[in-house]
Amino acid sequence: MPAIGKTMLDSGWLAARSTVVDLNGVQLTTTHPPTGPSTPWMEAVVPGTVLGTLLKNNLVPDPFYGLENQSIIDIADSGREYYTFWFFTKFQCKVAGNQHVDLNFRAINYSAEVYLNGHKKILPKGMFRRHSLDVTDILHPDGQNLLAVLVHPPDHPGKIPREGGQGGDHEIGKDVAAQYVEGWDWMTPIRDRNTGIWDEVSISVTGPVKIVDPHLVSSFFDDYKRVYLHTTIELENRNAWVAECSLSIQVTTEPEGDICIVEHLQTQPLSIPPGAHVQYTFPELFFYKPNLWWPNGIGEQSLYNVGITVDVKGYGESDSWSHQFGFRKVESHIDDATGGRLFKVNGQPVFIRGGNWILSDGLLQLSKRRYKTDIKFHADMNFNMLRCWGGGLAERPEFYHYCDIYGLLVWQEFWITGDVDGRGDPVSNPDGPLDHDLFLLCARDTVKLLRNHPSLALWVGGNEQTPPEDINTALKNDLKLHPLFGSFNGTSNPVEDLTPTSTDPSLYLDGTRIYVQGSMWDGFANGKGDFTDGPYEIQNPEDFFKDNFYKYGFNPEVGSVGIPVAATIRATMPQEGWEVPLLKKLSNGYIEETPNPIWEYHKYIPYSKPGLVHDQIEHYGAPKDLDDFCEKAQLVNYVQYRALLEGWTSRMWTKYTGVLIWKTQNPWTGLRGQFYDHLQDQTAGFYGCRCAAEPIHVQLNLATYFIEAVNTTADDLSNVAIEASVWDLEGTCPYFKVTENLSLPAKRTVPIIEMEYPKSKNPKPVYFLLLKLFSISDNRIISRNFYWLHLPGGDYKLLESYRTKRIPLKITSKVLIEGSTYEIQMLVQNNHIERHNDKENHVDLKEDIKGLTQKKHEGGLVQRNYRCFSRVDDGLKVTETKGNDLGVAFFLHFSVHTANQHKNRDTRILPVHYSDNYFSLVPGETMRVNISFEASPDGTPRVTLHGWNHQSGHTVY
């Protein structure tokens, strides 16, 4: 008798093109099943797409490498039959007694015929809907079951115009499917349009009664002290007789080691008529001062585990369901002062700094591991919101799971874009998808799939467009707020005071999150739907701070450059793609860039905008080769994105309520708008954002040269000071100033003092500025910010000769290893001890490690983080680099490699999490960098350190 629960069917699949299989589905699942991966059958990727399966079997080249995608036949040329595929697998399942089995497809694209043991069932059209088939009566008596699925592509895959364009010829918009697949100005076309079983497949075993789509809602009173958990579930009785049920709901805290605390356990009786599908609402559960869930940078992401079980008299446990849940309340309204949409979480205003998310991978090679890295990267950048763009996916529960854990609020759009749905060139699909009922079915099913995640903050009808009127009206009605959530000031009545006609909020489809009809409406961009988002090109860094840069309170899309490191270019392109853009000087003095054809295919954005922005790479000197170009591009990436976020934060609440960068990553090997590349190596822009989006931050206003202090937290900060020191290229400190006894009010950006070095006598044309915000009581540094600057009208070409300086470094490392997991602490010191004062950022690694060792035996977070490490090397490794020059160790960055060095192979280990990278150290200064990654246990990984003054690199571990 199989256990109650779900079993994944994610291995052992075969696939074959339908046009070369002479058998039908009945034959494939009875008398003539495929016996293995022999022609025409091949190993299949499930979950995944047809193109992913072809790539796995080396039947197509890597579509994301160089120009290889051009050699793969497009569905517009091949016809839909070419990408119509059979998928086949076997699974063991034999039920007993009164058990029932469902075969579940969480999503397919676009429609399918399912054959199980000779029996046919249909999976209707729609990329964003779940399918659950009761297969109890067609399971094989011996338990060995044969499953074949014939998957058809979207009905309207469209054609790709020669000139490309946003969403190709827009035909894909006639279906309820992802629209990016016809290509965009940042994306190559996906040749199979993502046809396949692209999300998980499972079988679930239940008893006579099945739990369907529980809905969890929390309501708050008395300044969040009194909290109620509302729960409604659907139950299906598959018996031919009345089911006498015992329903239980249990709420426990997150495990602390092997211990979790049961906060609530409630059991209720219920009788369900034979064959009935009923809805049941539990009595509210009361919590006093529960731990709340907060966005990243504001508080902890406290999560509780909610478990629901149904026991049936005479049978026992029939079904169970569990979900992590966070107590939180998200509100928003249009702010009177700025005109932008203002978000509050648990009553606290949240200044939104985040990014636009397309999807993790263009072949839908989605995984928990990649999702975890993706979302942690965004949390590491100190972001607090991700917008799931309407031309991409309704993101998967695993995506939301990690957003719950790392504190990323999510704006989820439905599948409408201005370019494809009525506002593009050519204009097409003004009435959206052909089947409006299908669109709404998919939307409602998506809401049920995702609504229990605390990270989900709002629903939006479409990207730069609203849905057709009937769909928009239906979504507004379906997603209307419950009275408990319709008041921004939270002055709702307590549960016991609600009128008898009041509906429990968990009975709503959602009821807790706003629905906004489009990404440029109702507090976003100009709020009226005009194209007032953007821009999407390189900017002068100081322009982000100016009054005339952006006029509206919340910008949902602003983007710029994103060249990755040289190693990624080499790993993703043949040698012809290693040629850097040609720089042509125009008559007006500006530079025009001409990229090579491969870069152009990969959607490269220039680092110049003739007539408005001088070439930001050429500011550092003409690039000599790929390595030089990419390193200088990282300098620009860092400055560009730090300035973008600091410019917005400079006007926090006075002009702006938030900004979302277009975009944070690419689902392929694109060359624009990204903070880490498709191989998951970070650009320097990643760390520019990480710096700028600190909850408490010190920054330089590049337009006014005033030093500003930012406090985005809910608490006032007092007894702090700001230190500003200027360092020239000779290693001397011509300017030093400390401003003491400062108080920083909560939720404010405060101008402190002008940085006057450029106005001093004989300022240097290029110089470094180090800002530190520190606590006066213990000299603890709260925020550190390092700039390289030039005088007005100048450039950074003097930094070219600065590369020859040999700045001595001392690197001390401590390693903790558990299996394939490495945690490395690095202390990097500018070893030329010649300082102007005694306020230094020194860290004693021996004391730090000693403290870590002690904390291993203590409880709490540190114990949870470190107790798993079984092998600890108590020795400290010290590496010193040669050099006698005094000066700033500029633009240092770590990378991790395999032990064996290969001249023509990418040896990087990816992904790697760095607590900081692309950093600089003034003389005598020390910085701690924590590095974590997974590596094969076969060999010892190498950690190398490069820098502007350390071009050849040093192996430091």
C-alpha positions, -999 to +999 in steps of 0.1 A: +000+000+000+017+032-011+021+061+013-001+091+011+017+120-006+034+131-039+061+114-059+079+133-086+083+119-121+115+138-130+138+111-144+138+082-168+119+101-196+124+094-233+114+117-262+109+114-299+097+137-327+061+128-334+066+127-372+091+098-369+071+077-345+048+053-364+029+042-333+000+058-316-004+065-279-023+034-272+004+012-287+032+031-269+015+025-236+005-011-241+021-034-266+050-014-281+066+008-255+101+022-263+127+001-246+154+028-242+172+057-259+176+042-293+165+058-326+141+076-328+139+078-290+163+099-269+168+108-233+145+136-224+146+166-201+115+167-180+107+192-167+120+211-197+114+218-233+119+201-267+148+223-275+164+214-241+160+177-249+175+182-284+205+201-268+210+173-242+213+148-270+237+171-291+211+173-319+213+210-319+241+233-310+239+255-279+215+282-289+231+306-265+267+302-278+279+327-303+256+327-334+246+291-331+210+299-326+209+310-362+216+275-373+186+260-355+155+258-375+127+281-363+092+267-358+080+293-383+100+276-410+097+240-399+061+240-390+046+231-357+048+193-363+087+195-362+085+205-325+056+183-316+071+156-295+063+124-277+075+121-241+075+086-225+082+072-191+074+043-167+064+046-131+056+022-103+023+027-085-002+001-072-030+013-050-048-007-023-081-004-006-098+030-009-069+049-023-069+073-052-042+084-075-038+117-095-014+123-123-004+160-121+012+183-146+019+217-130+023+232-165+028+222-201+032+243-232+009+244-250-015+214-251-011+177-249-026+142-252-019+119-223-019+081-227-017+059-196-018+022-200-037+026-233-062+051-220-063+086-235-069+119-217-065+155-229-046+183-214-063+215-227-045+246-241-027+271-219+008+275-207-001+287-172-026+262-158-023+230-137-037+197-148-047+169-124-061+136-138-077+110-117-060+078-130-070+055-102-091+032-124-065+029-152-034+020-132-020-014-142-028-041-117+008-052-114+018-016-106+040-011-136+025+019-155+034+032-190+029+069-197+031+087-230+025+124-235+022+140-270+030+177-265+019+203-291+035+238-295+016+270-291-011+274-318+003+307-330+041+305-328+045+334-352+074+344-375+105+363-367+109+395-389+143+400-405+147+431-384+138+413-352+116+433-329+097+432-297+079+399-297+085+391-333+054+394-355+033+394-322+013+363-332+023+345-299+000+370-282-030+352-296-022+323-272-020+323-234+018+318-233+051+335-227+056+362-252+094+367-250+099+335-271+096+354-304+126+375-294+130+410-279+155+438-280+174+419-252+165+383-262+171+360-292+141+340-305+135+306-289+131+282-318+106+258-303+087+286-284+093+267-252+072+237-262+074+209-237+065+196-202+081+226-187+071+222-151+070+193-126+051+161-132+040+140-102+016+113-090-002+119-057-018+093-036-047+101-013-074+083+006-111+089-001-110+126+006-086+150-011-074+185+000-075+211-028-060+247-028-060+258+008-060+296+013-042+312+042-047+348+052-036+367+083-053+398+097-039+423+121-051+445+150-038+466+179-007+477+161+001+441+149-001+427+184-032+406+178-031+385+147-056+360+133-049+332+108-079+325+085-079+293+065-103+279+039-098+246+021-116+227-006-123+190+000-133+164-025-150+132-014-144+105-040-164+079-021-199+068-029-208+072+007-207+100+033-171+106+046-170+114+083-138+135+085-116+150+112-098+181+099-067+193+117-046+224+112-012+228+130+010+258+130+046+254+141+076+276+143+106+271+120+128+243+133+156+252+157+178+223+152+156+193+156+130+212+177+100+232+166+073+247+187+037+240+181+019+273+182-016+260+174-033+226+169-070+226+161-092+197+150-127+200+136-153+174+125-169+175+091-193+153+071-189+153+033-217+139+011-207+112-014-190+126-045-192+161-032-167+190-036-171+212-006-154+243+009-146+245+046-134+275+066-116+268+099-123+289+129-097+317+131-065+309+150-054+337+174-017+347+178-004+373+202+027+391+189+038+365+164+071+370+146+064+390+115+077+386+080+096+416+067+112+426+034+149+423+029+168+451+048+139+459+072+136+429+094+137+391+097+118+368+073+100+349+100+082+319+086+058+294+102+049+260+090+012+254+085+001+218+081-034+206+073-046+169+074-079+152+068-086+119+085-116+098+074-134+075+098-127+039+090-097+048+068-072+070+087-052+098+072-066+106+038-046+136+027-022+162+040-009+196+029+018+219+042+032+253+034+055+279+049+036+310+058+046+345+069+025+369+090+026+402+071+004+429+057+012+447+024-006+479+017-001+505-010-016+538-022-007+567-045+015+591-025+003+627-025+038+642-023+054+623-052+025+608-072+043+575-070+029+543-055+039+539-019+042+505-003+039+497+033+047+464+050+034+458+085+027+496+087+062+506+077+068+525+045+092+506+022+114+525-002+114+502-032+148+494-048+147+463-069+147+450-104+128+435-133+130+397-136+123+379-169+130+342-161+159+321-149+166+304-182+153+307-218+152+270-223+132+267-190+160+247-174+146+257-140+158+242-107+156+248-070+194+252-069+194+279-096+164+297-081+181+298-048+212+314-062+192+338-083+171+351-054+200+352-029+219+372-055+191+398-054+190+398-016+228+402-016+224+434-037+201+447-009+171+447-032+136+444-018+114+438-048+114+419-081+089+425-109+080+394-129+076+410-163+044+402-182+062+388-213+078+361-192+064+335-168+040+332-140+069+323-118+070+289-101+064+282-064+102+275-060+109+310-071+085+324-045+098+300-018+132+316-020+117+351-022+099+342+010+132+331+026+153+361+014+127+388+017+121+399-019+086+414-025+072+402-058+052+421-084+036+394-105+023+404-139-001+385-162+007+377-198+000+410-216+027+433-231+022+466-249+045+454-277+025+423-285-010+433-273-020+463-293+008+489-289+037+474-309+050+478-344+033+463-363+001+468-342-015+435-336-037+417-310-055+448-298-080+425-281-052+403-265-054+365-266-081+350-288-096+330-259-104+354-230-120+326-209-087+306-211-067+337-201-089+341-170-088+304-162-050+305-162-050+338-142-073+323-115-053+291-113-021+311-110-035+331-081-044+298-063-010+284-070+009+314-055-013+333-031+000+318+002+035+332-003+042+363+019+066+376-007+038+381-033+030+418-030+007+427-059-009+416-092-005+436-124-025+432-155+002+437-180+035+453-191+030+487-206-005+478-215-037+468-197-056+436-205-087+438-228-116+455-211-135+423-202-104+406-189-094+437-169-129+440-154-130+404-144-095+406-128-105+437-109-135+419-096-117+386-089-089+403-071-109+429-051-097+435-016-114+422+014-126+450+038-098+441+062-072+450+035-090+478+017-080+505+043-045+519+040-044+531+076-053+496+090-081+509+111-103+478+105-125+463+131-113+432+150-126+399+139-151+395+167-167+429+157-172+421+121-209+421+110-225+387+104-226+394+067-188+399+066-170+372+047-139+354+060-110+368+040-097+333+031-129+328+011-117+354-014-097+343-044-070+365-029-084+396-012-052+407+004-032+422-025-039+451-048-045+446-085-031+473-108-042+472-144-008+479-160+028+487-153+025+524-161-009+530-145-020+541-110+012+553-093+037+537-117+055+560-143+031+589-151+001+568-139-018+572-171-003+545-193+019+568-214+053+554-222+071+572-194+093+544-181+130+541-190+156+553-202+175+521-211+210+534-221+242+546-206+239+579-186+262+604-172+265+593-135+257+628-122+225+630-142+207+605-119+209+631-092+195+660-112+160+675-109+151+669-145+163+633-148+130+615-142+097+633-134+075+606-118+074+590-084+079+553-092+098+542-122+090+505-131+118+503-157+151+521-160+181+503-175+216+505-188+247+486-198+258+451-186+290+437-202+302+406-182+338+397-174+361+386-202+360+350-191+323+349-198+328+363-233+354+336-240+332+309-226+301+319-246+315+330-279+340+318-305+372+338-310+355+361-336+334+373-306+364+384-286+369+415-308+360+446-289+338+473-304+354+498-328+355+533-313+350+560-339+354+596-329+327+618-345+330+654-355+312+666-324+338+649-302+316+620-291+325+583-297+304+559-317+308+522-309+305+495-336+303+460-320+312+428-338+283+408-353+282+383-324+280+411-298+253+427-319+233+394-320+237+392-282+221+426-279+251+447-268+243+482-255+271+508-262+288+526-234+284+558-253+254+579-265+268+604-291+255+639-284+246+632-248+271+608-231+308+605-239+320+569-241+324+558-205+350+531-213+371+554-233+372+577-203+397+552-189+418+551-221+412+533-254+407+495-247+436+474-259+420+440-260+391+420-246+405+418-211+411+456-210+377+464-224+358+442-199+378+454-169+371+490-178+335+481-184+333+468-149+345+501-136+317+518-156+291+491-145+299+498-108+297+536-112+266+536-134+244+514-112+256+528-079+248+563-092+214+552-104+203+539-070+220+566-051+204+592-073+169+577-066+177+573-029+189+609-027+152+619-033+136+592-012+100+603-003+106+638-015+105+629-052+105+592-055+088+562-038+107+535-057+126+523-087+130+489-105+160+485-127+156+470-162+168+444-158+188+424-132+198+393-152+194+376-186+178+343-194+205+337-220+240+350-228+229+385-235+251+416-232+229+442-217+210+450-185+224+425-161+242+423-127+253+387-132+256+368-165+239+336-176+267+315-161+260+333-128+292+353-125+285+388-111+295+420-129+308+449-109+274+465-112+262+439-088+284+454-061+276+489-070+240+481-063+249+463-031+267+493-019+241+519-029+211+500-015+224+495+020+196+502+046+219+527+062+243+544+038+266+573+032+269+586-003+282+615-024+256+634-045+274+636-078+254+667-089+260+688-058+290+671-042+272+671-009+278+641+013+244+625+022+234+601+049+206+576+042+185+559+068+158+536+053+151+519+086+123+525+110+147+537+138+164+570+143+202+568+144+222+590+167+257+595+179+273+588+146+299+605+125+310+607+089+347+606+078+357+618+043+392+613+031+407+620-003+436+600-017+456+610-047+475+588-071+507+593-052+492+577-021+489+609+000+458+622+017+453+659+008+418+662+023+404+647+055+373+658+074+352+642+102+317+655+109+306+643+143+276+642+166+251+634+138+216+622+142+198+605+113+160+604+114+143+572+103+132+570+066+151+600+056+180+611+033+199+640+049+225+662+032+254+666+057+282+687+043+298+696+010+328+677-001+350+707-009+382+690-022+375+700-059+373+736-048+406+734-029+439+749-041+454+727-068+432+697-066+444+666-084+426+658-118+419+622-107+415+612-070+399+587-047+373+595-020+366+572+009+334+579+030+327+562+063+297+564+085+306+551+119+294+549+155+311+573+178+308+551+208+328+522+194+342+533+161+321+506+144+318+513+107+281+513+096+286+522+060+317+525+038+317+539+003+346+543-021+346+566-051+371+574-079+365+608-093+378+634-117+375+671-119+347+686-140+354+681-177+381+656-171+385+618-175+402+588-158+430+583-183+456+590-156+445+557-140+461+539-170+496+546-157+485+539-122+483+503-131+521+501-129+520+508-092+528+478-071+508+481-039+517+454-014+489+433-001+485+408+028+458+382+024+449+360+054+424+332+048+404+308+070+386+278+054+357+257+066+347+227+045+317+203+047+316+179+018+316+200-013+306+232+005+334+258+010+331+288+033+362+310+031+370+341+052+395+364+035+411+394+052+428+417+026+451+444+038+468+472+019+501+464+035+516+498+032+510+511+068+512+548+065+481+564+077+470+599+085+450+591+116+441+562+138+405+555+126+412+524+105+390+496+093+413+469+108+399+435+115+419+409+135+413+376+118+427+355+146+403+372+170+375+368+145+382+331+141+385+326+178+352+343+182+337+321+155+350+289+172+334+300+205+301+308+188+300+273+173+291+261+208+264+287+213+228+286+203+209+308+178+217+318+143+255+314+144+251+278+156+226+270+128+250+285+102+282+268+113+275+237+132+273+216+100+310+221+091+328+189+100+363+197+089+379+229+101+415+238+093+426+258+123+456+271+105+455+305+088+470+308+054+489+341+048+498+353+013+518+385+008+523+402-026+554+421-035+554+458-039+569+489-024+545+516-037+523+537-016+488+542-027+453+528-030+450+491-039+424+497-066+395+476-078+404+443-063+382+413-071+383+376-062+374+346-084+373+309-077+387+283-101+392+246-104+426+233-092+438+223-127+446+253-149+436+250-186+447+277-210+418+274-234+391+264-209+369+283-185+381+271-151+358+293-130+337+276-103+302+292-105+281+304-088+301+320-059+287+342-032+310+371-021+302+394+007+319+421-014+340+423-045+354+449-068+366+468-038+395+492-031+417+497+000+435+529+011+470+525+027+468+504+059+431+495+054+418+460+058+386+444+045+369+411+053+354+392+024+334+360+030+333+336+000+310+306-003+305+281-031+301+244-040+330+226-055+338+190-066+354+170-038+379+157-063+403+186-060+411+217-040+397+249-056+419+279-062+409+314-051+426+342-071+428+379-065+431+404-093+431+442-093+439+473-112+474+471-097+475+433-098+467+424-134+484+390-134+465+379-103+476+360-072+465+326-060+456+333-024+441+299-016 
